Amino acid sequence: MDAVETNPTTATGTPRPSTVTVLGFLVTTAFVLSYLCAYALTNALLARDVLRHWAPGADPRPRWLALIFVSLLAVFGVAGWLIRCASSKQLRSIDALADATEEFRIGDN
């Protein structure tokens, strides 16, 4: 009986990253990009008078940060789902090809 691999490796022999690590990178990336859009970009536009200054106490940037963060996480989730669907479709077609090849070999004998 074959032993079950607890830490699978990629084709190059390097260990695959854990799900928690990948999710951590995605959350960090979403936060950094949302911060850059909500604060850094806005500050640059305010400095060049492209945007009007808002009234004291009415800073919209925290709300923008939250909206951009949630939107990016949603985009990452949808992209991951689409990639997973495409991958499973490809794996099914590879399995069907392997089954057809196996039937061909059995029929030759």
C-alpha positions as CSV (number, residue, x, y, z in Angstrom):
1,M,0.0,0.0,0.0
2,D,1.3,3.5,-0.9
3,A,2.0,6.0,1.9
4,V,-0.1,9.1,1.8
5,E,2.0,12.2,1.2
6,T,1.3,14.9,3.8
7,N,3.2,17.7,2.1
8,P,2.9,17.3,-1.6
9,T,5.6,18.9,-3.8
10,T,5.4,20.6,-7.2
11,A,6.8,19.3,-10.4
12,T,10.2,21.0,-9.6
13,G,10.4,19.2,-6.3
14,T,9.8,22.3,-4.1
15,P,7.1,22.0,-1.4
16,R,3.7,23.5,-2.1
17,P,2.8,26.5,0.0
18,S,0.0,26.0,2.6
19,T,-3.4,27.4,2.1
20,V,-3.0,29.7,5.1
21,T,0.2,31.2,3.6
22,V,-1.5,31.9,0.2
23,L,-4.5,33.4,1.9
24,G,-2.3,35.6,4.0
25,F,-0.5,36.9,0.9
26,L,-3.8,37.6,-0.8
27,V,-5.2,39.5,2.2
28,T,-1.9,41.5,2.6
29,T,-1.8,42.3,-1.1
30,A,-5.5,43.5,-1.0
31,F,-4.8,45.7,2.0
32,V,-1.6,47.2,0.5
33,L,-3.3,48.0,-2.8
34,S,-6.4,49.4,-1.1
35,Y,-4.2,51.6,1.1
36,L,-2.2,52.8,-1.8
37,C,-5.4,53.7,-3.7
38,A,-7.3,55.2,-0.8
39,Y,-4.5,57.2,0.9
40,A,-1.4,57.5,-1.2
41,L,-3.1,58.2,-4.5
42,T,-5.6,60.5,-2.9
43,N,-2.9,62.5,-1.1
44,A,-1.0,62.9,-4.4
45,L,-4.2,64.1,-6.2
46,L,-5.0,66.5,-3.3
47,A,-1.4,67.9,-3.5
48,R,-1.9,68.6,-7.2
49,D,-5.4,70.1,-6.6
50,V,-7.0,67.5,-8.8
51,L,-9.4,66.6,-6.0
52,R,-11.1,69.1,-3.8
53,H,-10.4,69.1,-0.1
54,W,-13.3,67.8,2.0
55,A,-14.7,69.3,5.1
56,P,-12.9,68.6,8.4
57,G,-14.3,65.4,10.0
58,A,-15.7,64.2,6.6
59,D,-12.7,62.2,5.4
60,P,-14.0,59.5,3.0
61,R,-10.7,57.7,2.7
62,P,-11.3,55.0,5.5
63,R,-14.6,54.1,3.7
64,W,-12.7,53.9,0.4
65,L,-10.1,51.7,2.0
66,A,-12.7,49.3,3.2
67,L,-14.6,49.2,-0.1
68,I,-11.5,48.7,-2.2
69,F,-10.2,46.0,0.3
70,V,-13.5,44.0,0.1
71,S,-13.7,44.5,-3.7
72,L,-10.2,43.2,-4.2
73,L,-10.8,40.2,-2.0
74,A,-14.0,39.4,-4.0
75,V,-12.0,39.7,-7.3
76,F,-9.3,37.4,-5.9
77,G,-12.0,34.9,-4.8
78,V,-13.8,34.9,-8.2
79,A,-10.5,34.6,-10.1
80,G,-9.5,31.7,-7.9
81,W,-12.9,30.0,-8.5
82,L,-12.6,30.5,-12.2
83,I,-9.0,29.1,-12.3
84,R,-10.2,26.1,-10.2
85,C,-13.0,25.4,-12.6
86,A,-10.7,25.6,-15.6
87,S,-8.2,23.4,-13.9
88,S,-10.7,20.7,-13.0
89,K,-12.1,20.8,-16.6
90,Q,-8.5,20.3,-17.9
91,L,-7.9,17.4,-15.4
92,R,-11.1,15.7,-16.5
93,S,-10.1,15.9,-20.2
94,I,-6.6,14.5,-19.3
95,D,-8.2,11.6,-17.4
96,A,-10.5,10.9,-20.3
97,L,-7.5,10.8,-22.6
98,A,-5.7,8.5,-20.3
99,D,-8.7,6.2,-20.0
100,A,-9.0,6.1,-23.8
101,T,-5.4,5.3,-24.2
102,E,-5.7,2.5,-21.6
103,E,-8.7,1.0,-23.5
104,F,-6.7,1.2,-26.7
105,R,-3.8,-0.7,-25.1
106,I,-6.1,-3.4,-23.7
107,G,-7.8,-3.8,-27.1
108,D,-4.4,-4.3,-28.9
109,N,-3.6,-7.4,-26.8
